[in-house]
Amino acid sequence: MEGILFALVPMVAWGSIGFVSNKIGGKPSQQTFGMTLGAVLFAIMVWIVKRPEMTSQLWIFGFLGGFLWSIGQTGQFHAMKYMGVSVANPLSSGSQLVLGSLIGVFLFGEWTQVYQYILGSCALVLLIIGFYFSSKKDKNTQKAELHHYGKGFKSLTYSTIGYVSYVVLFNNIMKFDLISVLLPMAIGMVFGASLFMSFKLSFDTYVLKNSLVGIMWGIGNVFMLLAASKAGLAIAFSFSQLGAIISIIGGIIFLGEKKSKQEMRWVILGIICFIAGAILLGIVKA
């Protein structure tokens, strides 16, 4: 029971990032930069408390992973501007899960048993159905809105590449303890966010307020570790991915993103498919 409670924290923390940051406001570059400042602050506090051993290899790959993360997060914030949080976040989560799983299977041989292929394939189909219906628009959608959707999909493309590269680097190539790599990764995140601002750094109100979002991200990471140690990787992984549901609900309730009655039905169907697909994928990964 304790592990499940721990697993709820990253689900809520990571799932809330999109609508909290957009409620604060700012450009995608300001949101990303502010978030990385909060992440660095959190990482420094963790390092002071834990004092993990740091190696040159850990610094190099941690920095690279943080840079890749910044690409993913910047693209996601752009997609949120074009498509809304309730659409962009589930699309982002779903595409990451599907692409990341396929890379794990075909490049790293993560699935070895017949039941893994059966359950894994069912999970991927459910996820694809889930993010299709969560983003589906009815026929009355205006052409201008659909044009924004096109821009949003372009942003999600490079966002997904950045996020999946970051996950593959840490999970399949270089397996580091999360507490140890947190500080090098956070510094790489700040560098990437600064690069997207052409190093014309600003510490305005939007940036400083968005640093709170970075602290939320750090708290989610720590509780993800606690959940995995108490309840196992399957539960921790499954619950963390369900943060997309928090994004959908938060975007509609707190940001006032409008949905028609038909679109709400599709969103509910998408949520159900997300839950089933993420749980199945968590079982396969365990």
Number of C-alpha atoms within 10 A of each C-alpha: 8 10 19 17 16 23 28 20 23 29 25 20 23 24 28 24 24 27 25 20 23 21 13 15 16 18 15 23 23 28 28 32 32 28 30 34 25 25 28 24 18 22 25 17 13 18 17 9 9 11 12 14 10 12 10 8 11 21 19 14 22 28 24 21 26 28 25 24 27 32 23 25 27 26 27 29 28 23 29 25 17 21 23 27 29 29 27 31 31 29 26 24 20 26 22 21 22 20 15 18 22 18 17 16 15 10 10 13 10 16 17 9 9 9 11 17 14 11 16 25 19 15 26 24 14 22 29 20 19 26 27 19 22 28 21 15 18 13 6 7 10 10 9 8 12 14 12 15 21 14 15 23 20 13 22 27 16 17 27 26 19 23 26 23 20 22 17 18 18 18 12 13 11 14 13 16 12 15 17 21 26 28 26 22 29 30 23 26 30 24 20 25 30 20 16 19 16 10 11 8 15 14 12 11 13 18 25 18 20 27 25 23 27 28 21 22 22 25 18 23 20 17 22 25 20 19 27 18 13 17 17 17 19 19 22 28 23 22 25 24 23 25 23 30 25 22 27 26 18 21 26 18 13 12 16 11 16 13 15 12 10 11 17 17 14 22 25 16 17 24 24 16 23 28 20 18 28 26 20 22 24 21 17 20 16 11
